[in-house]
Amino acid sequence: MAEWYDRVTGDLIKQLPDIVISGRYVVDDTCTFNGHTTIENGSLLVNDGTDKFHIGHQLGSFTKTVQTDQDTTEFGIIESAILAYQEAIDSENKSSFLIPEKLLARFEMSKFEELLFEVLKKGHLQEIARRPRMELIYQEYLVPVSRAKKIAASANIHLASHSECWQTRTLTGVIPKQVLALESEDQLNIYENRVYVKLLIFIESYLLKRVLEVKRLEELFKEAMDFQDAEDIYFELRESIFKLWGEGFSDNTEADYAASNGVTTLNILSQMLKKVRTLQHSKLYRLLTHNLHVPLKLNMTNVLSHDQHYRHVARLWNSWLETQQVNKVDPEFIFMRNQKITTSYINYCVDLVKRTLHELGFIEQDNNTFERNGINPISFLLTKYSEILLCVGSQSICFVPFFTESIINEKIEKTGQIQRVLLTLNRESNESNKIICSSPTYFYSLELLAVLISKWLAKETYQSLGLSVNKLPSLLVEELRKINDSYWVIENNSIVVSKPFLSITPKISDVLLKHNNDITVKNSVDNIIKVAKSFDNLLCCPCCGSQVNENQWIYRDNNCFSIRHSSCKHSWQVNRQVDGSRILKIAPDKVSESNLPHEFEQFGRYRMTIKI
């Protein structure tokens, strides 16, 4: 029996739960999924559109996210953006972590929409609602002779066998009191009218989705353009997001034109939707809308082929069918598509994490490491379970991409020295549970990652605060006392470092030259120089790695300090709290200390408070 790797907890399990999230589990053996697809070792378990799974003796279902129309629209835009990103990477073209240029085409009217606009403008659908085709049907009714207009062919036979319908009997026959008569009835429930009503249902659903899509895209473009001149957002954050947005476009004027064109398209779609909904209040629609069954394959009758109005119903029906790709909805196709989207999203998250490291001042090396002043090299690895693992020193952080909007309620526990973080599409990111929204429609995805990585690195870097070197030889202590300029506090045969002193390590090394045969002195000097290098990292900006001079270090009591007026225009300081803990504060120069609302949205990674 195959085992499964749970990407949320990092554990191996033998039995899948009854309800699973698509993309959560990785199989460690080859197995058959729902009888139509073979899943290879190391592949993700994704939905095939049936919302169920059958693997060996295991049966269960995938989670169903309760989605509004807006949620479905957003998810569709994200899918398209992720696939467009992967396509751009594969073709070595420009790509963006936000909405790409390719989605500008969604602002254009499709062929079906242009045809619908033309048909509605000429009033063909309105004319059918006003004067629909009808079928004349004759029904036999037993009526008084005075009311009979047309006698049924079977009237004589019926009268001969029903004496109660006689008025009187004569020598030559009978005089009828009641007779079977034919009465005509106009029948609207004909095939062509059913097609018309079903078409209105399809069009309304299609236009509703398109209106929501264009409206959401317009909102995203407007939000992106607002970053260009936003005065309430710190300029570095504003420029970073706007630059990230612009990378997916070859021409900014084209983006501006498309956004303005989107307003026109939205108005046209909204007007067409209003007209279609008006037609749905017609007598014909209300009469036939219930228990309506019309196959997708159209039967081209004479009316649908030649009638001056109904022939446009057939044109619209066939054009609508082309937009639906009805021949590609089998579970195997959906499974392959979902697997492709999931893989593309993993690649998207890999590049997003790398881009975040670049934004934080790291430079990527050939051996999958990232280097920056003030921190040990970070090793970067994509595991066989599609997890992004960053390691520095003794600490590791694991990012797990999840292409899902489902809410993951499990608490994400830290396993050993590895901190796990889920990257999902859900905006309800819970920092305590380490779940971050990483989506092309969310402008702060990179900032969330940058803040989390900065906090993770700070806990590694700032361990050197308050470091001491113990059991020093007396002669070395005396030499250190001579060159001490508030670099450290000497207590017996120990020193507690107060501020960076890497610049004077040559003087400390000179002591070793005088006593090169003393192994105790050599070990002590090596330890001091090691501490000096570690402590010197505190002179590097936690935001970008820019380094300041030792003379910019402002010492404070209790192993605290402050650095201001760096070349990168950032300041950082460590303060002691009432409970004895210490916090690192990072902020741009000349920023008010007041608590501003929505601080993260205004400053992103450029203003943080980190408990160290």
C-alpha positions, 0 to 999 in steps of 0.5 A: 500500500502506498504511503502519503506525504502530508505537505502541511505537517511534514509527516508520512501517513499510510491512510488518506483521510476521508476529506482532503485538500487538492494538492496537499498529499504526495504519493510515494508509489505508483497508483491508479487514480479514479480508474483513469490516470496513473499517478507516478511516485512523487506526484501531487494528488489533485482534483479531477473535477468529480470532487472524489478520489478512489485509489486502491481500497481508499475512497474519499472526497476533496474539500468543496470551498463555498464560493460566491460568484466573486470568488469564482471570478477571482480564482479564474483570473488567478488561474489564467495569470499563473498559466500566463506566467509559466508560458512567459517563463517557458518562452523566455519572455517578460513575466510579472508576479502580478497580473500579466500583459496577456490578461489585457485581452480580457478587456476586449470584446470576444467574437461571441460578445460582438455577435450578441451586441449586433443581434441585440442592437438589431432587435432580433431577440426582442422581436421573438419575445414580442411575437414568438412562433406558435404551433396551432393545435386542435383539441376535441371537446364535448360542447353544446351544439350552439357553441360548436364551430368546427365538428370533429371527424369522430363526432358521428361515431361518438354521437352514435354510442352516447345517447346522453348527448341526444336532444331527441330521436327522429325517424331518420336519425337524432338531433344532438344536444352535445357534439364533439367539436375541434377548438384550436389552441396556440402552443408556444412550447415548440423546439425553437422557443425552447432553444431561445429560452435556454439560450437566454439562460446561457447568455445571462450566466455568461455575461454575469461572469464576464461583467464580474471578470472585467470589473475585477480586472479593472479594479486590479489595474486601477489599484496598481496605477494608484500605487504610482502616485500614492502619497500615504505609502512609503516611497520605497514600497510604492516604487517596489510594487509598481515596478513589480507590476510594470515588469509584465508589460512591454508598454505602459501606454498599452496598459493605460489604453487597455484599462480605459478600454475596459471601462467601455467593455464593462459598460457594453457587457452591463447593458447587454446583461440588462437587456437579456434580463429584461427578455427573461421577464417576457411571457414566453420565457416565464412560460417555458423556463420550468422543466426545460430540457434542450440538448447542447447539439442543435437540431437545425429546423427550417425555422432556425435555418431560415426565419429572419429572427430565429436564425440568429438564435442558432448563430448565437447558440453555436457561437456560445458553444465555442466559448465553453469547450464542451468537448474537454470536460472529461475527468482525465483532462481536468486532472491533467490541467489541475496538475499543470496549474499546481506545478506552475504555481509551485514554479511561481512560488519558487521564483517569488521566494527568489525574487524576495531574496533579491529584493532583500539585497541577496545575490544568487550564486551558482551553487544555489546559495544567496549571499548578502552583507551581515548574514551567513550564506542562505542555501536554497533547495526545492525538495522532492515534495515540492517544498522550498527550503531555505537554510542559514546556520542552524536554522531552516524555513520551509515554504510549501506552495498550495494552489488552493483557496481552502482554509487550512485550519491545522496549526503549523508546528515547527519541526525541530529547527525547521519552520514551516510556512504555507503559501496559498491563495487565501487572503485570510492569512493567519501569521500565527499559523504561518499561512501567507497569501501568495497570489498574482492578484494580491499586491503585498505577497512579496512584502509578506514574504520579505517581512517573514524572511527578515524576521527569521534572519534577524533571530539568527543574526541578533543572537550575537548581542550580549556575547561573551568570551570566557576563560581568557588568559590574564596576559591577554586580558591585560592587552585587551584592557589597553586597547579597549575603547568601550568595545567590551566590559571586562569581568575577571577573565571574561569580556562581554561585547558592547559594540562592533570591534572588527576594525581593531582585530589586527591589534588583537592578532598582534598579541598572538604574534608575541605569544605564538607558542601559547595555545591558550592565547591562540584559541582565545584570540580565535574566539574573539575574532570569531565574535568580532565577525559575528557582531559586525553583522549588526552593522548591516541593515536588516532590510537591504544589507547595506553596512554602516561604519562602527562610529555610527553605533550608538550604545545603550544599556542592557546590550541595546543599541541604535543606528541612524542615518545609514546610506540606505535611509533606514534606521534600526535599533534594539530596545529592552522591554519591561519584561526583560526581552529585547525587540528590534525596530526597523524604520525609514529615517524621518518617520514618525514614531506614532502608531499609524493605521494599516502600518504594513500596507503603508511601509511593508518590510521597511517598518518592522518590530521583531522580538529577538 
